[in-house]
Structures are given as structure tokens and as C-alpha cells.
Amino acid sequence: MDYQKKVDMKEVKEIQEQATGIAKILKKEGYEAGVIALGKGTGVATNVFGSRKDVLFTVYTILGNLKEEDKLMLLSMILGIKLGDE
């Protein structure tokens, strides 16, 4: 993905529709909570479903399973700190 290019809103809309479709399928299959995040080119879309508690637990589990360097990279993105060329 190219984070430096301008976001293509048409592409984002298409990706969002796909994320929503995936969430609908998962709900239909009985999943109680989910966090779907898709990225393509310059577009990123998410769909989150379930109770706040279940979703937060899911995100917490994902973060807990990241390598330490990936946690640092995520934190730098959240805080807007540039880390080298990555």
C-alpha cells in the first residue's frame, strides 16, 4: 500500500462495500464480534460489529499477538511519529 499518495475515494467506497459484505457473512455464520480491516492501493476500509466489550477484547487480543516492533510501529502511526523508511 502506498501511504504517501492521495486517497482514491472511489476505491475506498468499493473496499468499504467489500468489508461490509464480509461482516454480513460472518454475522450470518454466527460470529458475535468482528473487526474487518481491508487495504488496497491508497484505500483503507473497516467494519466493526458486536458489543463494545467483545470488539475491544478482540482488538486487545490482536494487539497482544503483535511482535514488539509492530506494536512500536502501530503506536508511532497513532501518534503521527515517523520511524525511518518503514
N, C-alpha and C positions, 0 to 999 in steps of 0.2 A: 504494500500500500504506500502511496506517496502522500505524506502528511504536509508537504510544502505547497502542493498545487491547490488551486481554488476548487471548492466542493461543487460537484455537479448535482444540482438538486433533482434532476430527472432520475439520475442513478440512485440517489438517496431514497426517493419515493418508491422506486422499484424494489430496492433492498428491504425497505420497511414493509412492503406488502408481503415479501417472502418471509420475513421474521414473524409477521402476524399470522401467516398461514401455518408456519411451523408450530407456533404456540397453540393454535386451534387444534392441530392434530394431536399434540401432546396432551392437551386438556381432555380431548375425546378419549384418549388411551388411558386416562385415569391419573395423570400426574397432577399433584396438588400445588406444586410451585415450580417455577422455571425462570431462568434468565437466558434469553436468547440474544446473542450479540453477533452480528454479521458485518463484515467489512470487505469492500471490493473497490479497487481504484482509490478514489478520494471519498467514497461514500461509506458511512457507517450508520447502522440502524440497530435498535434494540427493541425487545419486547419482554416485559416482565409480568408474570402473573402469579397469583397466590396471595396468601395473607402476608402482611408485613413481616411478621415473625418468621414465617417459613422462607421468605425471599431473603431476608437478612442472614438467616442461618446458611442458606445456600451460598450466598456471596462470601460469607465468612469462611466457609469450607474451601471455596475456590482460592481465596487469598492465602489460607493456611497451607495449601498444597503447592504454592508457587515457590520457586527457588529464591534464595535471598536476593540475588542480583535482579531478578524480575520484580520482586517487591520494591526494591530501590528505584527501578525504572518507572514503575507504576506511580510511586509516591512523587517522583520528580515530575511526571506528566501532570498529576493532580495539582501540584504546587507551581507548575509553569517554570521549572528549572531545567535548563538544557544540559544534558550529560554527554559531552563529546559528540561522536558521529553516529551513535546508535539511535 
